[in-house]
Amino acid sequence: RSPDGSPANRSLGVVAFSLAQQTAIQDLFDELVDGDEAVRLAVGALEEPVLIKNLESIQGDERATMLFSVGYGRDESGRMAMNFGPMNRAGGERRLNVAITRAREQMLVFSTIRAGDIDLARSGASGVRLLRDFLDFAERGTLTPPASAPAGGTGHAGRPDALEESIARALEARGWTVDRHVGTSGYRVSLALRDRAQPERW
């Protein structure tokens, strides 16, 4: 819900990276609306038409909730091309900035890749670097890596209480790396376990 208590989904939009991705999303959305009366009624009740645009065409448009779609992936051999359309070109960072500021109240990120999939050694484009930083922020809720996250803080309960600390110690005794009170928002995750295969992830 928005600060005034009204549903944040009273208006919806989607930002895709490319025209091809925009078209694919539009086609799927049209098919969904055409095939489901309940969806058609719900969409018709929104305060504004559902918006589906791409990075190149989104400027000036806003919705209460924006869905940000990042649709890239690895090829058959598992290689990531490091080609992110507008992000690879001059001014890509400005396009990304415009796209991620189109939500009046909330943004939801849907991505086929994670920040760690972007190899900055293979692309010097500032737009690609900022895309990686944005995805990292979307994953972690902070711009700093988890290793630098404070053990305590101003989260939902301050420093870990006795029960949390007892659970954390028991998990650590079993070989887990535990971060305490993770996040930067008003509510933090009490305990987060590092992925054993990829320690930079929870």
C-alpha positions as CSV (number, residue, x, y, z in Angstrom):
1,R,0.0,0.0,0.0
2,S,1.0,3.6,-0.6
3,P,1.6,6.1,2.3
4,D,-2.0,7.2,2.0
5,G,-3.3,3.6,2.4
6,S,-4.4,3.1,-1.1
7,P,-3.3,0.0,-3.1
8,A,0.0,0.6,-4.8
9,N,-1.2,-1.6,-7.7
10,R,-3.9,0.9,-8.6
11,S,-1.8,1.7,-11.7
12,L,0.7,-0.7,-13.2
13,G,3.5,-0.4,-15.8
14,V,6.2,-2.6,-17.2
15,V,9.6,-1.4,-18.5
16,A,11.5,-3.9,-20.7
17,F,15.0,-3.5,-22.0
18,S,14.3,-3.8,-25.8
19,L,11.5,-3.4,-28.3
20,A,11.6,-7.1,-28.8
21,Q,11.2,-7.8,-25.1
22,Q,8.4,-5.1,-24.9
23,T,6.6,-6.7,-27.8
24,A,6.8,-10.2,-26.2
25,I,5.5,-8.9,-22.9
26,Q,2.7,-6.9,-24.6
27,D,1.6,-10.0,-26.6
28,L,1.5,-12.2,-23.4
29,F,-0.4,-9.5,-21.6
30,D,-3.0,-9.1,-24.4
31,E,-3.4,-12.9,-24.5
32,L,-3.9,-13.0,-20.7
33,V,-6.5,-10.2,-20.8
34,D,-8.3,-11.6,-23.8
35,G,-8.5,-15.1,-22.2
36,D,-9.6,-14.2,-18.7
37,E,-12.7,-12.2,-17.8
38,A,-11.5,-11.6,-14.2
39,V,-8.2,-10.2,-15.4
40,R,-10.0,-8.1,-17.9
41,L,-12.3,-6.6,-15.2
42,A,-9.3,-6.0,-12.9
43,V,-7.3,-4.3,-15.6
44,G,-10.4,-2.2,-16.5
45,A,-10.8,-1.1,-12.9
46,L,-7.3,0.4,-12.7
47,E,-7.0,4.2,-12.5
48,E,-4.7,4.3,-15.5
49,P,-4.1,2.0,-18.5
50,V,-1.4,-0.6,-18.0
51,L,1.8,0.7,-19.5
52,I,4.3,-1.5,-21.3
53,K,7.3,0.3,-22.7
54,N,11.0,-0.2,-23.2
55,L,14.1,1.8,-22.0
56,E,14.1,3.9,-25.2
57,S,10.4,5.0,-24.9
58,I,9.6,5.2,-21.2
59,Q,10.7,8.7,-20.5
60,G,7.9,10.9,-19.0
61,D,5.6,7.9,-18.1
62,E,4.9,6.9,-14.6
63,R,2.7,4.4,-12.7
64,A,2.2,3.6,-9.0
65,T,3.9,0.2,-9.4
66,M,6.4,-0.5,-12.1
67,L,7.6,-3.9,-13.1
68,F,11.2,-3.8,-14.4
69,S,11.9,-6.7,-16.7
70,V,15.5,-7.7,-17.4
71,G,15.4,-10.5,-20.0
72,Y,18.9,-11.6,-20.9
73,G,20.6,-14.9,-20.4
74,R,23.4,-17.3,-21.4
75,D,23.7,-19.0,-24.7
76,E,23.7,-22.8,-25.3
77,S,27.3,-23.0,-24.2
78,G,26.6,-21.2,-21.0
79,R,28.4,-18.0,-22.1
80,M,27.0,-14.5,-21.2
81,A,27.3,-12.2,-24.2
82,M,27.6,-9.0,-22.1
83,N,25.3,-7.3,-24.7
84,F,22.6,-5.4,-22.9
85,G,21.3,-3.3,-25.7
86,P,21.1,0.4,-24.7
87,M,23.3,-0.2,-21.7
88,N,26.3,-0.9,-23.9
89,R,25.9,2.4,-25.7
90,A,26.8,6.0,-24.7
91,G,24.1,7.4,-22.5
92,G,23.0,3.9,-21.3
93,E,23.4,5.0,-17.7
94,R,20.9,7.9,-18.3
95,R,18.3,5.5,-19.9
96,L,18.6,3.2,-16.9
97,N,18.2,6.1,-14.5
98,V,15.0,7.2,-16.2
99,A,13.7,3.6,-16.3
100,I,14.2,2.9,-12.6
101,T,12.6,6.2,-11.5
102,R,9.2,5.7,-13.2
103,A,7.5,4.2,-10.2
104,R,5.6,6.6,-8.0
105,E,5.5,4.1,-5.1
106,Q,7.2,0.8,-5.7
107,M,9.2,-1.1,-8.3
108,L,9.4,-4.9,-8.7
109,V,12.3,-6.4,-10.5
110,F,12.0,-9.5,-12.6
111,S,15.3,-10.7,-14.0
112,T,16.7,-13.8,-15.7
113,I,20.2,-12.8,-14.6
114,R,21.8,-11.8,-11.3
115,A,24.3,-9.1,-10.6
116,G,27.1,-11.7,-10.4
117,D,26.3,-12.8,-14.0
118,I,27.6,-9.5,-15.3
119,D,31.4,-9.5,-15.8
120,L,32.6,-5.9,-15.7
121,A,36.0,-7.0,-17.0
122,R,34.3,-7.7,-20.3
123,S,32.5,-4.4,-20.7
124,G,33.7,-0.9,-19.9
125,A,30.3,0.7,-20.5
126,S,29.1,2.8,-17.6
127,G,25.5,1.7,-18.3
128,V,26.5,-2.0,-17.8
129,R,28.3,-1.2,-14.6
130,L,25.2,0.7,-13.3
131,L,22.9,-2.2,-14.4
132,R,25.1,-4.6,-12.3
133,D,24.9,-2.2,-9.3
134,F,21.2,-1.9,-9.7
135,L,20.7,-5.7,-9.8
136,D,23.0,-6.0,-6.8
137,F,20.9,-3.5,-4.9
138,A,17.6,-5.3,-5.9
139,E,19.1,-8.6,-4.6
140,R,20.5,-7.3,-1.4
141,G,18.6,-4.2,-0.5
142,T,21.9,-2.3,0.0
143,L,24.7,-1.1,-2.1
144,T,27.3,-2.6,0.1
145,P,28.3,-6.2,-0.1
146,P,27.1,-8.5,2.8
147,A,30.6,-8.9,4.2
148,S,30.5,-5.2,5.2
149,A,27.0,-5.4,6.7
150,P,27.0,-4.4,10.4
151,A,26.3,-7.0,12.9
152,G,23.8,-4.8,14.7
153,G,21.9,-1.8,13.5
154,T,18.6,0.0,13.5
155,G,16.6,-2.8,12.0
156,H,13.4,-4.3,13.4
157,A,14.9,-5.4,16.7
158,G,18.3,-3.7,17.0
159,R,21.0,-6.1,17.9
160,P,20.1,-9.8,17.7
161,D,18.2,-10.9,20.8
162,A,19.2,-14.0,22.9
163,L,17.1,-16.4,20.8
164,E,18.4,-15.1,17.5
165,E,22.0,-15.2,18.7
166,S,21.5,-18.8,20.0
167,I,20.2,-19.9,16.6
168,A,23.0,-18.1,14.8
169,R,25.7,-19.8,17.0
170,A,24.1,-23.2,16.5
171,L,24.1,-22.7,12.7
172,E,27.7,-21.5,12.7
173,A,28.7,-24.6,14.7
174,R,27.2,-26.6,11.8
175,G,29.4,-24.8,9.3
176,W,27.1,-22.0,8.1
177,T,28.2,-18.4,7.7
178,V,25.5,-16.3,9.3
179,D,24.9,-12.6,8.8
180,R,22.8,-10.8,11.3
181,H,20.1,-8.2,10.7
182,V,20.5,-7.9,6.9
183,G,19.0,-5.0,4.9
184,T,18.7,-1.3,4.9
185,S,14.9,-0.8,5.1
186,G,12.8,-0.3,8.2
187,Y,12.5,-4.1,8.6
188,R,15.6,-6.3,8.4
189,V,16.0,-10.1,8.1
190,S,17.2,-11.4,11.4
191,L,19.5,-14.1,10.2
192,A,20.8,-14.8,6.6
193,L,22.8,-17.8,5.6
194,R,25.6,-17.5,3.0
195,D,25.3,-19.9,0.1
196,R,28.1,-22.4,0.6
197,A,28.6,-22.7,-3.2
198,Q,28.5,-19.0,-3.8
199,P,29.5,-17.2,-0.5
200,E,28.8,-13.8,-2.1
201,R,25.1,-14.7,-2.1
202,W,22.7,-15.6,0.7
